[in-house]
Amino acid sequence: MSGSTLFSDFRCHPPSGGAAEVLASSWCTVAPVLAVATSANQVVFYADEGVSREDAVINSSANFMKGGKPPTPTNLQWQPKTRAIAIGWSSGKITFHSYNPAPPPPSNGTTPNAQDATVPARHGTNEATPPLTTIATNTSIHTSPITFLLWNPTGTRLVTGDSSGVCAVWKAEKNGLVSTIQYHKNVSTQIRNTQATH
């Protein structure tokens, strides 16, 4: 058949095996990876066949004080042309992470064992590259749930908005760090969504 397309369904299973509601998702444009924000206070990363990266889960409950309610990821967006992702949380926190792909399987056709599954060492060191690196965290601009994140097409600017009407513009540096360049408070309306124009 000429011009035909075949689609296959792959079910994504949460790494813990429990059920959780999907709150947001975003495909990376430069790697076959899907980021999924869940009601279990996690961001889970999946390969294009639906297999989760057990070693690459952002869990807001892990470092949260007892007795308090851990923040839930409300929105996420990959930076165009890179493997960096911005995540907005119900607390108003914005986090920026760099995703490192899993190492390729062994070329000899054998099934990888636990030692093979470790991420290769960084060039010139014996230290393994972690699957996720936190680039930056900001809790000072937004104090209400993040309702949108939007990168410009070149990935040099990010606009964020929250449920109280605060809007911020962030600048991405070449070294991966992100800083705010301006923000507006008391917009008096909830910011829900926006679109980038070229």
N, C-alpha and C positions, 0 to 999 in steps of 0.2 A: 504494500500500500504506500503510495506516495503522499507525503504531507501529513501522515498520521502522527498522533501523539499518544503515548501510553502513560497513564498516571497510576501510581501505586500508593496505597495507604500504609503509613507506618504509625503505629500507636506509640505515643510518648508516655513512658512510665516514670513516675516520680522516683527519685533515688531511694527514698525511705520506704517505698511501697505503699504508703498511705494515700488517701484521697485528698485532694486540695483543689480549690477553685482557681482557674486561670484568670488573673487580673489584667495582664498585659503580655504581649510578646513582640519580638523584633528579630528579623533575620539580619545577620551580618552581611554586608555587601562584598567583602573580600575573602571570606572563609565560609565553608558550609556548616554554619553553626546558628542555632536558634536559641535566643535567651527568653525564658519564660518566668514572669513574676507570678507567685502563687499566694493564696490566702494562708499558707503555712509559714508565712514570714520568710520566704526563701526566693532566691533567683536561681533557677536551674538552667544549665546549658546542655543542649542536645545536638548530636551530629545529625546530618540530613536523613539518616535512616531511623531516627527516633531514639537512639541510644543515649542515655544521659551520661555526663561526665561525673562520676561519683566523687572525684577529687576536686571538682570545680563547682561548688555550691556556695552561694552567699547566703548565710543564715543569720538574720538579725537577732534571733533569740539567743545565740551562743554567747554574745558579749553584753547582754542586757541585764540590768540589776533585778534581783528577785523582788516580786511583788508588783512590779510595773508591767505595763502592757508593751511588748516589743513592737516596733514599727513594722508596718506592712509595706512592701514595694508597691507603689501605685502606678508607676510609669517607667519605661526604659527605652533607650534609643542608642543604636550603634552610631559611632562617628563615621561619616563617609570616608572611604579609602583607607581605613585602619581597623585594627581589632580592639579599639577602645570603646567602652560603653558607659553611658551616663545613666544613673538610676535615681529616680525620685521616690521618696518614702512618705508615709502617712504623717510622720513627725515634722516634715518640711526639710529633712536632711537631703542633700544631694551628694552622691558618691560617684567617683570616676574610677574605672578599673580597666586594666589591660588584660586581654584574654590571650593565653598561649595555647596553641593547638596541641592535641595529644601527639605523642611520638608515633611515627609510622610503625606498622607491625614488622616483625623480622622478615627479611627478604628470602630466607631459606624455606618458607612455606610451613614452618612449624607454628603451633599455637603459642602465643606469648605467655610466659609465666609471670608471677608477681614482680620479679626483678626486672623483667623486660618492660613492664608497664610504667616504670618510673620515668619521669621526664628527663631528657638528656641534660648533662651538665652544661653550664654556661661556658663559653669559650674562655680558656685560660684559667678555669677554676674547677674545683671539685664540687662546687655547690650546685644542686639541682635547680632548674628553673621552675618556679611554682606555676600552676595552671592559671592562677589569677594574681594580679598585682594591683593593690590599691594605689592609684595615682594621687587622688586628692579627696577630701571630705569637707563639706561646708554645712554648718548648722546655724550660721549667723544671718543669712538673708531671708530664708523662708521659715515660718513657724507653723504653717498650716499644710495640709496634704498637698503634694505636688500633683497638679492636674494635667500638665503637659510639659514635654521636653521636645525641642526641635532644633536640629543642627542645620546650618546653612549648607548649600551643596558642596562647598569646598572643605567643610569640617573645621573652619577657623573660628566660628562663632556658634554659641548655643543659647537659645532663648528658653527660659523656664518660667512657669507660672503656677500659682497655687490657688486654693479655694477661697482665700481672703482677698484676692485681687492683686497680690504682689507679683510683679514681672521683673525678671533680671536678664541681663545679657552677659554672657561669659566669653572670654577669649581663650582659645587653646594655643599654647605655645608649642614650639617645635620639640621641646624636651618632654612633652606630654602633660606638663602642669597646666592647670586651668585656673584663671582668675576672673573675678567679676570686673566689668568695666563700667557698668551702670545698672541701677535698678530703680523701680518706681513703687512706692507704697501707697496704700489707700486709694486704689483705683476704683473702689466702691462697687465692684462687681466681680464675681467669680470668673476666672480665666479658664476656659475649657479647652480650646483647640485653636490652632492657627496653621497656615500653610506657607511653605517657603516658595519664593519665586526666584527664577533664574535671572 
